[in-house]
Amino acid sequence: MDSHSSIKIPGTKEHFLDPLGSNEGSLGRLRYLSGGMGPPLVLLHTVRTQAEHFRHLIPLVRERYTVYALDLPGMGYSQIVPGASYEEPAMRAAVKRLITRLDLRDVTLLGESMGATLALTTAADLPERVRRVVAINAYDYAGGIARSSLLARFVVSGALAPGIGRTIAGVEPKPIVRAVLRGGLGDTAALRDDYLDELLKVGRRPGYPFVARAVYGNLPSLITARARYPEVSAPVHLIYGEKDWSRPSDRQANKQLLPAAEFVQVSGAGHFIVLERPDVAAKVLNDALRLASLPKAAA
């Protein structure tokens, strides 16, 4: 068995969800963290990260929500299944499996980056179970992380190159990974060394270079998934960092697809808002729950 995360989030426990039958086999065993009390809050992480991405957000909301932070397929300590798909529909299936197998209802979905897109498409598929969606810096536009910097563009294009791509994807010098991730932050001090070390440890798992390469290559499926956004019937909060990789035109396009959504732009923040400004997401979540509990006239 893989060694598990060296980062411990107080009040959470680690769990695994084994596949049932051949339909779930391609997703493998899924790892998730849970803790807290209250209605369910499912947290969906970014490209190339894991459940511990929410280490600073969880303590701010666990007194109001029961949190379920998922390692998406092949990432974190979820099982790496040889030849598995990491396209948007396959990852969405994993999110739905968590929700339905645990029989979660009245669910709030919060995702960042790739997780934001998955939160929206999952809500489209499970309207009877999803109460609210918080989508942070949705990763659904051409270029993706390659917009971050020349270095990020080189890393991603190298990982996707035919032939040598898998080898390049398996080489992750700490200074380069640090620089790429800092390109997604307004406040670079928000990337802590222990979290970077954890990501690098996960990156050394057997088979992980295939996962990283496949996830970098799944961007077209995330762009295609935007077509599902208008199907979301639950209330939506769109949160963007002022310095996110998305352009104003990308954000406006999503506002047009989700005209009823509440829109928040976080001054000075980049792509990884839950690392540098977890208080913003916590306020949206806690205010939503507080307002929902008020009589309609008072709200």
C-alpha positions, 0 to 999 in steps of 0.5 A: 500500500502507498504511504499516505500523506504527511500533511494531517488536517485536524478533524479529518480522517482518511477513507477509501472507496473500492470499486463495485463491479466492472463499471467502476473498475476503471476508476480504481480505488478512490481516497478521500478525507472527511470530517466536520458536522453539518450538510455535506461539502464535497471538495474537488482539487486542481490539476496535479494536486490532491485533497490536501490542497484544501488544508487551510479551507477545511478548518474554516468550514468544518463546524458547519459542514461535513467535508469530503475532500476527494483525491481524483482518480490516479491523483493523491493516493487514489489508485492508478489504473493502467490505461484509465481515462482522465478525460472530464467524463471519467473524472466526473464519474468518480465524483458521482460515485463518491456522492451516490455510494455515500448517499450524500444529499443536499450537497454543496460542491466546491471545486477549484480549477479542473475541480470547478469544471467537475463541480458544475458538470456533476451538478448538471448530472445530479440535480436532485442531490446538489444544493449549491456549486462554488466554482473557483477559477474554472479551468475550461479555456484554451491554453490552460496552465501554459498561460501561466509562464514560459516555463509552464508552457515548456513543461506541459508541451514537453510532457505531451510530446510524442515519444519522450513525453512520459519521460519528461512528465516523470522528471520533476525537479523541485525548483521547477515544480515550485516555479510552475505552481508559484505562477498560479499565485498572487502571493507566492508565500502561500505555497508552503514547502511541506505541501510542495514536498507532498506533491513531489512524493505523490509524483514518485508513485509508480505510474504517476507520469502517465497520470500527469501526462493524461491530466495535462492532455485532458484540457479539450474535454474540460473545454467541451464540458462548458456546454453542460453549464447551462444545465445546472439548476442549483445556485452557482457562485463563480469566483475568480482571482484577479490574476488567474490565467483565465482572461476577462473574455473567458470569465464573461463567457461563463457568466453568460452561460450561468447568468444567475450566478453570483460573481466574485473577483478576488483582488490580487489573487491568482489561480490557487485561491484556496491556498492564498485566500481560503477565507474567501471561499469559507465566507461564501460557504458559511454565508450561504448556509447562514442565509439558507437558515433564515426565514425568507423575509429576513434573508 
